[in-house]
Amino acid sequence: MGIPETAITRRGALAVGAGAVIGGLGLSRTAQAAPESKPVKLTPAQLAGQRVIFSYPGLTPPASLLDQISAGEAGGVIFFGENITSLSQIAAVVAQLN
């Protein structure tokens, strides 16, 4: 007897959520160059931060992490079991991080 196809595991939610966040972060919207404009020069903090994958304890990301993402200073976020209670909860966190 296997797991139903509609069942979600923490590992599955982790993989989906992490992929969405890591793929979606990149440069913040304020740091992205507009089409056909000069490339944006990144600050040293942005260049360094975009090479770091962040994690956090608990169910909600701290304000400091949200600030770093908004400033284009985060390469991605990785989720662990302590960050996930349900598919809808982690989906809301991913939307917030994006």
QUISULGI-V479463 format. One record per helix or strand. SS is the DSSP state (helix for helix, strand for strand). FROM is the first residue (numbers start at 0). TO is the last residue. If there is no record, write none. Layout:
ss = {SS & SS}
from = {FROM & FROM}
to = {TO & TO}
//
This chain:
ss = {helix & helix & strand & helix & strand & helix & helix}
from = {9 & 43 & 52 & 62 & 75 & 80 & 86}
to = {24 & 48 & 53 & 69 & 76 & 82 & 96}
//
